[in-house]
């Protein structure tokens, strides 16, 4: 893993249940509530082979405001319960050992949406808000039910037969499990391109926000016209940064 440097923070690498994880501490002021943002998938807070950090804009803003940043690698686990268990162990250690706020703020992109929501709906009182960047939220739309036993990394899959998985899909599908989050008053904001074919806007963010509002939850969708699965509006969104930083 390529560990980056940040103007306003220092990176600490961790191992939790044998998985790579990291915590970025602000080197200046510390937010009085010890608030923090959890990145899904984890690699968007790390340095890529070309030396860039996809989330640098967000991370530097958060660190300057005194927020901590954290993440753990669970691979493309497609929102499996086993990955959610690993995430909960990570959460417990981050909060208890480092004194961070018990309600995390989540930043989830693409397949990270499944990971983030799978943990969040099982632990709604541990979540303050969820910011999504074209997040997958419906297993039927991405990766598709037929891929759910193939895509996850070894040890973090669904571990049940294809027939049972199909029968129990609503038990695992994030978009079908929003009520606990609405009850816990978790705030949601998604950015999603209106030309996204990989993770279609309508089946994922648009459907989720509609359902969430019907449940009484606070949800907002910003549809980005003319964009598909990627692009400049997603790596540098002031609206998303403001949402993560808001009181």
C-alpha positions as CSV (number, residue, x, y, z in Angstrom):
1,X,0.0,0.0,0.0
2,X,1.2,3.5,-0.9
3,X,0.9,5.7,2.3
4,X,0.5,9.3,1.3
5,X,1.5,12.5,3.1
6,X,-1.1,15.3,3.9
7,X,-0.5,18.9,4.7
8,X,-2.8,18.8,7.7
9,X,-2.5,15.2,8.9
10,X,-0.3,12.2,9.7
11,X,-1.1,8.6,8.6
12,X,-1.0,5.7,11.0
13,X,-1.3,2.2,9.5
14,X,-3.1,-0.5,11.4
15,X,-3.8,-4.3,11.3
16,X,-7.3,-5.3,12.4
17,X,-8.3,-9.0,12.1
18,X,-5.5,-9.4,9.6
19,X,-6.8,-6.6,7.4
20,X,-4.9,-3.4,6.4
21,X,-6.4,-0.3,7.9
22,X,-5.3,3.3,8.6
23,X,-6.1,6.3,10.7
24,X,-5.2,9.8,9.6
25,X,-4.8,12.2,12.6
26,X,-5.0,16.0,12.2
27,X,-1.7,17.6,13.0
28,X,-3.3,21.0,13.8
29,X,-6.4,21.6,15.7
30,X,-8.6,18.7,16.9
31,X,-12.3,18.9,16.4
32,X,-13.9,19.3,19.8
33,X,-16.3,16.4,19.2
34,X,-13.6,14.2,17.8
35,X,-15.6,13.6,14.7
36,X,-14.3,11.4,11.9
37,X,-15.0,10.2,8.4
38,X,-14.8,6.6,7.3
39,X,-13.8,6.0,3.7
40,X,-15.3,3.1,1.6
41,X,-13.5,1.6,-0.2
42,X,-10.3,2.3,1.7
43,X,-8.0,2.9,-1.2
44,X,-9.4,6.3,-2.1
45,X,-7.5,7.7,0.9
46,X,-4.2,6.2,-0.2
47,X,-1.7,7.1,-2.9
48,X,-2.1,5.4,-6.2
49,X,0.7,4.3,-8.5
50,X,0.9,7.7,-10.1
51,X,1.3,9.5,-6.8
52,X,-2.3,10.9,-6.6
53,X,-4.8,10.5,-3.8
54,X,-8.4,10.4,-5.2
55,X,-9.9,12.0,-2.1
56,X,-7.2,14.5,-1.3
57,X,-9.6,17.5,-1.7
58,X,-12.0,16.0,0.9
59,X,-9.3,14.7,3.3
60,X,-7.3,17.9,3.4
61,X,-10.5,19.9,4.2
62,X,-11.6,17.5,6.9
63,X,-8.1,17.4,8.5
64,X,-7.9,21.2,8.5
65,X,-11.2,21.3,10.4
66,X,-9.8,18.8,13.0
67,X,-11.5,15.7,11.7
68,X,-9.9,12.3,11.7
69,X,-10.0,10.0,8.7
70,X,-10.1,6.2,8.8
71,X,-10.6,3.1,6.7
72,X,-10.1,-0.7,6.5
73,X,-9.7,-3.0,3.6
74,X,-12.4,-5.6,3.1
75,X,-12.0,-5.9,-0.7
76,X,-15.0,-6.0,-3.1
77,X,-17.1,-7.8,-0.5
78,X,-20.4,-6.7,-2.0
79,X,-22.0,-5.8,1.4
80,X,-21.6,-9.2,2.9
81,X,-22.5,-9.8,6.6
82,X,-18.9,-11.2,7.2
83,X,-17.4,-7.9,5.9
84,X,-19.8,-6.0,8.1
85,X,-18.5,-7.9,11.1
86,X,-15.0,-6.9,10.2
87,X,-16.1,-3.3,9.9
88,X,-17.7,-3.4,13.3
89,X,-14.5,-4.7,14.9
90,X,-12.7,-1.9,13.2
91,X,-15.2,0.6,14.4
92,X,-15.0,-0.6,18.0
93,X,-11.2,-0.3,18.0
94,X,-11.1,3.1,16.3
95,X,-13.7,4.5,18.8
96,X,-12.4,2.9,22.0
97,X,-8.6,3.1,21.4
98,X,-8.5,6.5,19.9
99,X,-11.4,8.3,21.6
100,X,-13.3,9.2,18.4
101,X,-16.9,10.2,18.2
102,X,-19.2,7.2,18.5
103,X,-21.2,8.3,15.4
104,X,-19.1,8.0,12.3
105,X,-19.5,10.0,9.1
106,X,-19.2,7.7,6.0
107,X,-17.9,8.6,2.6
108,X,-18.7,5.8,0.1
109,X,-18.0,5.5,-3.6
110,X,-19.1,2.9,-6.1
111,X,-18.9,-0.6,-4.7
112,X,-18.0,1.0,-1.3
113,X,-21.7,2.0,-1.1
114,X,-22.6,-1.7,-0.5
115,X,-19.9,-2.1,2.2
116,X,-20.8,1.2,4.0
117,X,-24.6,0.6,4.0
118,X,-24.3,-3.1,5.0
119,X,-22.4,-2.0,8.1
120,X,-24.6,1.1,8.7
121,X,-28.0,-0.5,8.6
122,X,-26.8,-3.1,11.2
123,X,-25.4,-0.4,13.5
124,X,-27.5,2.7,12.8
125,X,-26.8,4.3,16.2
126,X,-23.1,4.3,15.2
127,X,-23.7,6.5,12.1
128,X,-24.2,10.3,11.8
129,X,-24.4,10.7,8.1
130,X,-23.6,9.0,4.8
131,X,-22.1,10.8,1.8
132,X,-22.2,8.7,-1.4
133,X,-20.4,9.2,-4.7
134,X,-22.3,7.1,-7.3
135,X,-22.7,4.4,-4.7
136,X,-24.0,0.9,-5.4
137,X,-26.9,0.4,-3.0
138,X,-29.0,-2.3,-4.7
139,X,-27.4,-5.8,-5.1
140,X,-29.7,-6.5,-8.1
141,X,-28.3,-3.5,-10.0
142,X,-24.6,-4.0,-9.2
143,X,-23.0,-6.5,-9.1
144,X,-26.1,-8.6,-9.8
145,X,-27.3,-11.5,-7.8
146,X,-25.4,-14.0,-9.9
147,X,-22.1,-12.3,-9.0
148,X,-22.5,-12.1,-5.2
149,X,-20.8,-15.5,-4.6
150,X,-18.0,-14.7,-7.1
151,X,-16.9,-11.1,-6.5
152,X,-16.2,-11.1,-2.7
153,X,-12.6,-11.8,-1.5
154,X,-12.0,-15.1,0.2
155,X,-13.4,-15.3,3.7
156,X,-15.6,-12.2,3.3
157,X,-18.3,-13.6,1.1
158,X,-21.9,-14.6,1.8
159,X,-21.1,-18.3,2.6
160,X,-24.5,-19.6,1.6
161,X,-25.8,-21.3,-1.5
162,X,-27.0,-19.4,-4.5
163,X,-30.6,-20.5,-3.9
164,X,-30.6,-19.4,-0.3
165,X,-28.9,-16.1,-1.2
166,X,-31.6,-15.4,-3.8
167,X,-34.4,-16.3,-1.2
168,X,-32.9,-14.1,1.5
169,X,-31.7,-11.2,-0.7
170,X,-33.9,-8.6,0.9
171,X,-32.2,-9.4,4.3
172,X,-28.9,-8.4,2.9
173,X,-29.8,-5.7,0.3
174,X,-28.9,-2.2,1.6
175,X,-31.8,-0.5,-0.3
176,X,-34.3,-2.8,1.4
177,X,-32.9,-2.1,4.9
178,X,-33.2,1.7,5.3
179,X,-35.7,1.9,8.1
180,X,-33.1,1.6,11.0
181,X,-31.1,4.5,9.5
182,X,-34.2,6.7,9.2
183,X,-35.2,5.9,12.8
184,X,-31.7,6.9,13.9
185,X,-32.0,10.1,11.9
186,X,-28.9,9.4,9.8
187,X,-28.5,12.1,7.1
188,X,-27.8,11.0,3.5
189,X,-26.5,12.9,0.5
190,X,-25.6,11.2,-2.8
191,X,-23.9,12.6,-5.9
192,X,-24.6,10.5,-9.0
193,X,-24.1,11.0,-12.7
194,X,-27.2,10.8,-14.8
195,X,-25.4,8.8,-17.5
196,X,-23.9,6.1,-15.2
197,X,-24.4,2.7,-16.8
198,X,-22.2,0.7,-14.4
199,X,-24.1,1.7,-11.3
200,X,-27.3,3.2,-12.7
201,X,-28.6,6.3,-11.0
202,X,-32.3,5.3,-11.0
203,X,-31.9,1.9,-9.5
204,X,-29.4,3.1,-6.8
205,X,-29.2,6.6,-5.6
206,X,-32.6,7.9,-6.9
207,X,-34.5,4.9,-5.6
208,X,-32.7,5.0,-2.3
209,X,-33.4,8.6,-1.7
210,X,-37.1,8.2,-2.6
211,X,-37.5,5.3,-0.2
212,X,-35.6,7.1,2.5
213,X,-37.8,10.1,2.4
214,X,-40.9,8.0,2.5
215,X,-39.5,6.5,5.7
216,X,-39.1,10.0,7.2
217,X,-35.4,10.1,6.7
218,X,-33.3,13.1,5.6
219,X,-32.0,12.3,2.1
220,X,-30.8,14.4,-0.8
221,X,-29.7,13.5,-4.3
222,X,-27.5,15.7,-6.5
223,X,-27.7,14.3,-10.0
224,X,-24.7,15.4,-12.1
225,X,-25.8,15.9,-15.7
226,X,-23.7,14.5,-18.5
227,X,-21.5,12.4,-16.3
228,X,-21.2,8.6,-16.0
229,X,-19.1,6.7,-13.5
230,X,-16.3,9.1,-12.7
231,X,-15.1,12.6,-13.5
232,X,-14.0,15.9,-11.9
233,X,-17.4,16.8,-10.2
234,X,-17.0,13.8,-8.0
235,X,-13.5,14.2,-6.7
236,X,-14.0,17.9,-5.9
237,X,-17.5,18.6,-4.8
238,X,-17.9,21.5,-2.4
239,X,-21.5,20.4,-1.6
240,X,-20.2,17.0,-0.5
241,X,-17.4,18.5,1.6
242,X,-19.8,20.9,3.3
243,X,-22.1,18.0,4.0
244,X,-19.3,16.0,5.7
245,X,-18.2,19.0,7.7
246,X,-21.6,20.3,8.8
247,X,-22.7,20.5,12.4
